[in-house]
Amino acid sequence: MIQLSEVSRSFSVGGQTVSALRNIDLSIAAGDYVSIMGPSGSGKSTLLNLLGLLDRPSSGTYKLDGGNVTALSDEQQARVRSEKIGFVFQSFHLVPRLSAAMNIELPLILAGIPVDERRRRVAQLLENYGLTERADHRPDQLSGGQRQRVAIARATSMHPSVLLADEPTGNLDQATGREVISLLEQLTEQQVTLILVTHDPVIGGRAKRQLHMVDGQIISQIES
């Protein structure tokens, strides 16, 4: 499903070139559960941004479902991102003035999904994540765990085949964090590919496949 070949990413900082990723080769199959770990500055978030088509490699090739997405235009990449990739972030990234239901519905509106189908999906997602009674609440009226559940519901509203989670438990207490991770893990049972960036070795160790990065390179892979 995901194939990276000799992927590198460099940035120019203060007149110097900084290599954030160096010659990454990586294959991830549909339904895989992968964690990416490593110290700050190791390239974890840069790799996640490339996988999510939020950034482009300086060199190398990224294939998604057999297609070379590095060769696509910005508009084409945005379409692929909308249709195939969901994102869950540490800071939730919910729209403050919108209700839980409207936050979940937003990607569906942007994708032009008909109103009846939007309402059906939103109602189902609210029920799936135990948010029906919080549908009309704004993010500031929700707990951290509820906000992250809204974020997961929003991320899955377009039925993505890949879900990218960047430190999804970083702003949660341990008990709530475990609940959120369990919700994410359940998605792999539906053949959603889950790729998780975390500093927490306990959370990272739950993944079926664990990648460890240092200085822009994958230095080890562990399968459990």
Backbone torsions as a table, in degrees:
resi	resn	phi	psi	omega
1	MET	NA	-50.1	177.3
2	ILE	-114.5	130.6	-179.9
3	GLN	-138.9	113.1	173.3
4	LEU	-105.0	131.5	-179.4
5	SER	-127.2	114.2	176.7
6	GLU	52.6	43.6	-176.9
7	VAL	-84.2	127.4	175.4
8	SER	-129.5	152.8	176.0
9	ARG	-140.2	122.7	179.7
10	SER	-121.5	150.3	177.4
11	PHE	-128.0	150.1	174.9
12	SER	-97.9	118.1	-178.6
13	VAL	-128.1	115.8	178.4
14	GLY	57.2	37.4	178.7
15	GLY	82.3	-1.4	178.2
16	GLN	-113.2	152.5	178.1
17	THR	-95.5	125.2	179.7
18	VAL	-111.6	126.9	-179.9
19	SER	-92.6	109.6	-179.8
20	ALA	-85.4	-33.0	175.5
21	LEU	-133.4	142.1	-176.3
22	ARG	-131.6	107.4	171.3
23	ASN	49.5	57.6	-179.3
24	ILE	-82.2	124.1	170.2
25	ASP	-113.6	124.6	-174.3
26	LEU	-154.6	132.7	174.4
27	SER	-122.5	132.0	178.3
28	ILE	-131.5	124.7	-177.6
29	ALA	-87.1	161.1	177.5
30	ALA	-59.6	133.5	179.2
31	GLY	84.0	0.5	177.5
32	ASP	-67.8	154.0	176.1
33	TYR	-122.7	106.7	-171.2
34	VAL	-122.2	132.9	171.3
35	SER	-109.4	146.0	177.5
36	ILE	-119.4	120.1	-176.7
37	MET	-127.5	162.6	179.0
38	GLY	154.4	166.4	-179.4
39	PRO	-68.4	165.8	175.4
40	SER	-57.3	137.3	-179.3
41	GLY	84.7	5.8	-177.2
42	SER	-81.4	-13.2	179.0
43	GLY	108.9	4.8	-176.7
44	LYS	-58.4	-53.3	-176.5
45	SER	-69.2	-33.9	176.6
46	THR	-62.5	-43.4	178.1
47	LEU	-63.3	-42.4	179.9
48	LEU	-64.1	-40.0	178.5
49	ASN	-63.2	-38.1	177.4
50	LEU	-67.1	-43.1	179.2
51	LEU	-63.1	-32.0	-179.6
52	GLY	-88.3	5.5	-179.9
53	LEU	59.9	30.8	172.4
54	LEU	-92.8	-8.4	179.9
55	ASP	-151.1	162.8	179.1
56	ARG	-117.1	145.7	176.1
57	PRO	-70.1	151.5	174.0
58	SER	-72.4	-29.4	176.6
59	SER	-156.8	161.0	-179.8
60	GLY	99.4	-179.1	-173.2
61	THR	-130.4	138.3	175.1
62	TYR	-119.8	117.5	176.2
63	LYS	-111.7	133.1	178.2
64	LEU	-124.9	122.0	-175.8
65	ASP	53.3	36.8	175.6
66	GLY	85.8	-9.9	-179.6
67	GLY	-100.2	141.8	-179.7
68	ASN	-80.4	95.7	-175.4
69	VAL	-77.5	-15.7	176.8
70	THR	-67.7	-22.6	-178.4
71	ALA	-87.9	-3.7	-177.3
72	LEU	-80.4	155.3	173.7
73	SER	-72.1	168.9	178.4
74	ASP	-59.0	-41.5	-179.7
75	GLU	-65.3	-41.3	178.9
76	GLN	-66.7	-40.7	177.6
77	GLN	-63.2	-39.3	179.0
78	ALA	-62.4	-36.7	179.0
79	ARG	-67.5	-43.9	178.0
80	VAL	-62.3	-43.1	179.8
81	ARG	-59.9	-43.1	-179.9
82	SER	-64.9	-38.9	-173.2
83	GLU	-86.2	-27.7	-168.7
84	LYS	-122.4	-13.4	-170.5
85	ILE	-127.5	131.0	173.9
86	GLY	-114.6	152.4	-176.9
87	PHE	-127.4	138.0	172.2
88	VAL	-129.2	127.1	-173.9
89	PHE	-115.3	161.3	178.2
90	GLN	-60.9	-39.4	-175.0
91	SER	-96.3	16.1	173.6
92	PHE	71.3	-46.4	178.7
93	HIS	57.2	40.3	174.2
94	LEU	-85.2	153.9	177.2
95	VAL	-80.2	116.0	-170.4
96	PRO	-57.5	-36.9	-173.1
97	ARG	-84.1	-7.7	-177.6
98	LEU	-97.0	148.4	175.5
99	SER	-69.5	169.4	176.9
100	ALA	-56.6	-46.7	-179.0
101	ALA	-61.6	-41.1	-178.1
102	MET	-71.4	-33.9	175.1
103	ASN	-62.6	-41.8	179.6
104	ILE	-66.8	-36.2	-176.0
105	GLU	-75.7	-21.2	-171.3
106	LEU	-53.5	-49.2	179.1
107	PRO	-61.3	-31.9	180.0
108	LEU	-69.1	-38.2	176.7
109	ILE	-64.0	-47.4	-178.6
110	LEU	-62.7	-30.3	-179.6
111	ALA	-85.0	-3.7	178.1
112	GLY	76.6	25.2	177.8
113	ILE	-69.8	134.6	180.0
114	PRO	-56.9	149.2	-171.3
115	VAL	-59.8	-40.4	-178.9
116	ASP	-63.7	-41.2	178.6
117	GLU	-68.2	-37.7	177.6
118	ARG	-59.7	-47.9	-177.3
119	ARG	-64.5	-37.6	179.2
120	ARG	-64.1	-46.4	-178.8
121	ARG	-64.9	-44.3	-178.1
122	VAL	-62.6	-44.8	179.3
123	ALA	-60.6	-41.0	179.9
124	GLN	-67.2	-41.3	179.6
125	LEU	-67.3	-40.8	176.4
126	LEU	-58.9	-41.1	178.5
127	GLU	-68.8	-44.7	-177.7
128	ASN	-58.4	-35.9	-174.9
129	TYR	-104.4	16.3	175.0
130	GLY	63.5	37.4	-174.3
131	LEU	-117.5	6.3	-175.0
132	THR	-54.9	-42.1	-178.8
133	GLU	-76.2	-7.9	178.8
134	ARG	-110.0	12.0	-173.8
135	ALA	-56.1	-37.5	-175.6
136	ASP	-95.1	5.6	-179.3
137	HIS	-86.3	140.3	173.9
138	ARG	-79.0	162.2	-178.9
139	PRO	-53.3	-36.6	-178.3
140	ASP	-73.0	-5.2	177.0
141	GLN	-103.4	7.4	-177.8
142	LEU	-115.5	153.5	173.2
143	SER	-73.8	168.4	178.2
144	GLY	-59.1	-42.1	179.5
145	GLY	-65.1	-39.5	178.3
146	GLN	-66.1	-40.5	178.3
147	ARG	-62.2	-39.8	179.9
148	GLN	-70.6	-32.7	175.4
149	ARG	-65.7	-38.6	174.7
150	VAL	-61.7	-42.3	-179.8
151	ALA	-63.0	-39.6	178.3
152	ILE	-67.9	-42.1	177.9
153	ALA	-60.3	-43.7	178.2
154	ARG	-62.8	-42.6	-177.8
155	ALA	-64.9	-26.5	-177.1
156	THR	-102.5	2.4	-175.4
157	SER	-64.2	-27.7	-179.5
158	MET	-95.6	12.3	179.7
159	HIS	54.9	55.1	-177.8
160	PRO	-69.4	154.7	175.4
161	SER	-90.0	-17.2	179.5
162	VAL	-128.6	132.3	175.1
163	LEU	-120.6	123.2	-179.8
164	LEU	-107.2	124.2	-177.1
165	ALA	-121.7	117.8	-177.9
166	ASP	-104.6	102.9	-178.7
167	GLU	48.3	54.5	-172.7
168	PRO	-66.6	-15.2	179.3
169	THR	-107.4	7.3	-173.1
170	GLY	-60.8	-29.9	-178.9
171	ASN	-106.4	18.8	-175.6
172	LEU	-120.4	154.5	173.1
173	ASP	-71.8	169.0	-172.6
174	GLN	-61.2	-45.0	-177.3
175	ALA	-64.0	-45.2	179.0
176	THR	-66.6	-37.6	177.9
177	GLY	-60.1	-41.1	178.4
178	ARG	-64.6	-37.7	177.9
179	GLU	-63.5	-43.1	-179.8
180	VAL	-64.8	-43.1	179.0
181	ILE	-62.5	-39.5	178.7
182	SER	-62.5	-39.8	177.7
183	LEU	-63.0	-42.8	178.9
184	LEU	-64.9	-41.7	-178.6
185	GLU	-64.4	-33.3	179.1
186	GLN	-61.9	-26.5	-179.8
187	LEU	-67.0	-27.7	179.4
188	THR	-67.0	-22.4	176.5
189	GLU	-68.0	-17.4	177.2
190	GLN	-99.9	18.4	179.5
191	GLN	67.5	20.7	170.1
192	VAL	-77.4	132.8	177.3
193	THR	-83.9	119.9	-177.0
194	LEU	-107.0	121.9	177.9
195	ILE	-122.6	119.3	-168.3
196	LEU	-122.2	125.3	171.9
197	VAL	-97.5	129.9	-179.5
198	THR	-153.2	150.4	171.1
199	HIS	-91.8	-11.6	-173.5
200	ASP	-88.3	112.2	-178.1
201	PRO	-65.6	-26.3	177.6
202	VAL	-67.8	-47.8	178.0
203	ILE	-65.8	-45.8	179.7
204	GLY	-60.8	-33.5	-178.6
205	GLY	-71.2	-11.3	177.9
206	ARG	-76.3	-21.9	-177.2
207	ALA	-68.0	150.1	178.0
208	LYS	-67.9	-25.8	-179.1
209	ARG	-138.5	128.6	-174.7
210	GLN	-121.0	121.1	178.0
211	LEU	-102.7	134.3	177.5
212	HIS	-115.3	126.8	-176.0
213	MET	-114.5	143.8	172.3
214	VAL	-145.0	131.6	175.9
215	ASP	50.5	45.1	173.7
216	GLY	77.7	10.2	-179.5
217	GLN	-129.0	148.7	172.1
218	ILE	-83.1	111.8	-175.2
219	ILE	-94.6	-18.1	177.2
220	SER	-158.8	153.6	174.7
221	GLN	-133.1	131.0	179.9
222	ILE	-122.1	133.3	176.4
223	GLU	-114.0	134.6	-178.1
224	SER	-122.7	NA	NA
